[in-house]
Structure formats: C-alpha cells, structure tokens
Amino acid sequence: MIKSEEPCVKLIAIDDDPAALELIEESLSQDGVEILTETRAPEGLALVLHQAPEIVLLDLLMPGIQGLELLDRIVEACPATDVVLLTGKYSTDSAVEAIRKGASDYVTKPVSVDDLRKRIGVLINEARRRKRALQLDDEFLKTCRFEGMVGRSPLMIEMYRTIRRGSFTGATQDKTGMVEYASGGVLFLDEIGDMPLEAQAKLLRAVEIGEYQRVGSPAVRRADLRIVAATNRNLQELITSGEFREDLYYRLSMVEIRVPPLADRREDLSILEKYFVDKFAAEYGKPIRGITPRAQIILARYSWPGNVRELENVLGHACMLTDSRMIDVRDLPETLKAQQKPDSPSDRNLLSLSEVNRTHIYRVLEQVGGNKARAAKILGINRATLYRFLKDAGDSDDPSD
C-alpha cells in the first residue's frame, strides 16, 4: 500500500517488450506513483478502462491493436488521461498524427532514463495538482458556502457578512426588524420585478400595515411575516418606466444586497464547477470525477450572462449526457463552444502586451483541444513556462487544469 501525503497517481505502461516495461518501472518508481504494466494491447486497453489512470505510456507498434487505434480508444474513454507514445521508429508524420489524436507527448526509443523521468515527471506533477483540486474535502467546501450559496471570492465573502443580522446597524441581538412581522414566517418573492402593478399594490399594503384579504373574502386579516424579494432586473429603471411602484421599492429595499455576477468573481468558477459536478453525479448515479482541462478552458472563456443558474444548467446537462468519468468538450452545449470574446479593432489597439499574449495562448489552447504539450510546441515555449503563465493569468487557480 502506498503511503504518501500527495495524491496517488496511477501510471499504466503498455509495451510488448518486457525489458522496456522493466526500464519504465525502475525509472519512474517513486512514492505516490502506482505503476501497472501490460504486454498485450487488448488486455492493456481493458486495464486502462478499469483503472482510469492519470498517465498511460503506450508503445506505438504492437501486435493486435496498433498504437494509434489504441490511442483513439483511450482518449475517447478517458479524456483526462495523458497518453505518451513510445516508438523505436520516429517520423514527423506519425508524431504530428499522434499529437492531433490527443497524445500528450511522443518519445523515441531507446529512452534515456533522465529524459523519461523529466518528461513524465511534469505529467505526474500536473496530475497531482489536478487531483488535489478534485479532492476538496467536505470541511473545505463548507467554508465556501453560506445558506446554499457557493463562493469564496472577496465579493462573496463581503456579501455573506452583509447578510448576517449582526452586520446591520443596531442588530447586535435578536429582535424584530422593520420588515419582519409577528408570525416570524418568511415570504420569498423571486423575480419581483416581473410582478404586475395590481399585485404590487396589494403587496405594499401587506408590507406597510400587515393586512391582506383572502380571495373572494371582504374580511381584512393581519399578516405576520418577513418579506425577502429578489430580481435580476433594474428596479430603478422599471420605476422610471412606470412598471414598478416607487413606494413598494423603498419598503422592500430597507436592506438591499447585490449578488455579484459570476463574471465579476471568476475565482469562484472552479469551486462552483466541483459543487455542481458532485451534485449531479450523485443525483444521476454516475461516477463523474470532474472536468477535463480542455473543457475547463471553454468554461473559463465564457462570459456567463446567465450567472450561476446558467452554469448549473450547463453542468447538469453535461452530467446527464456524458458516458465518461470526466466531462469533456463534447459534453458542453454548442452555443457555449461557439461563444467568442469580442475583438473589435479599438479593443485590439488598447490591449497591453500581457493581454495580447494571454489572449493568444488561450486561442491556441482552444484550437488544440486543451492539449498543453501541443500548445507549448506551437507557441515555441516549454510546458513548464506554459503552466507558469496559466497560473499567473488569474482566471482561476489555473484555467487549463
């Protein structure tokens, strides 16, 4: 049994040469890395499908199933797995084809031990970082939640503080508030901006003097309640256009809390993604572990005009349709994948050099399906430099992970 504080990374090597497998085991054996080997292609594929490893080392030329065919099956079934092809006969065409099909790297035999440790070590570290992100425990998630809301960005923390009664002037202990009436019940009115004017007049009476009438009854009754209202519309604009009563607005807005849009708190995106994936995986009874890096790139680039509800809808849809353990680009709605950031001539003239670099890197990553090894080659930088740039970019901890 492997004992390590780091998450365990599974690596499967498939090669018909036992000596090559022995070299791989000796070179990459370390604490926190579980290495499994197989000399036959069909059994190797079955092992990958059963174990869902983070990394696969695959011989390109094998009897039975050819390496590129095996690569297709692995990428299709386990899109989050990094596949590194091994071959004794290097050719530019085969290398390009392998990368195009989703391979993370392409190594020529005989393999240098130092080179293998260095190149696979990068993948191992990346896999550990992804697993750490997926292994947020329940106690940590509790610190990111408040009364059903999820987020730990400064904007959300400030909103949590405002919502707590202790943050209101004069509310240092339990007592009746200005919009609270005797029964202690709470009436929540969602999308109050869509309420007809006639209904607004009746609501105003209940808010002001606590009176209401049952439908069909002339008797006036007393209401004991607290009213909480929500809307995504601008009530001030509705007041100006005559669609919302100004007196009702001032009665309801004694304590007004603005929920920050998702576009203003992108650091919460990864937390919300995990929250919704876990929620729908349990609801649909599916062993979904997370979202692939290339799918996270698409989610990070989207503007989210529908805010958290839209994200919930997108991930609920993806969890329902996916037959994999990781949500991939193919599981996302076409409208989301087609969404592009505006790029007017005036915007381009005002971009800083870092913004130009950042935009170009994301475009390259998107074009290659999130394959960072290929993106680094196209950009002319090594993978470590690319990881460092993505980490410093700041859309989330790492938009590509």
RAQUI-V858086 format. One line per field, one symbol per residue. psi: psi as a letter, one per 40 degrees, with the letter a starting at -180 (. if undefined). Layout:
BEGIN
psi: ???
END
This chain:
BEGIN
psi: hhhidiihhhhhhhhehddddddddddehihehhhiihehdddddddddddgidhhhhhdhiichidddddddddddgeehhhhhhieghidddddddddeeidihhhihhhdddddddddddddddddddddefhidddddeeihfeihieiddddddddddhdeeihefeihihidehiddeihhhhifdeehiddddddddddddefiihihehehhihhgihhhiiieihddddddeeehhdddddddfdhhhhhhiddefeeedddddddddddddddefifhdahiddddddddeiegdeaddddddddddddddieiehhiddeiiddddehiiigidddddeiidddddddddddddddefehdddddddefiidddddddddededadhee.
END
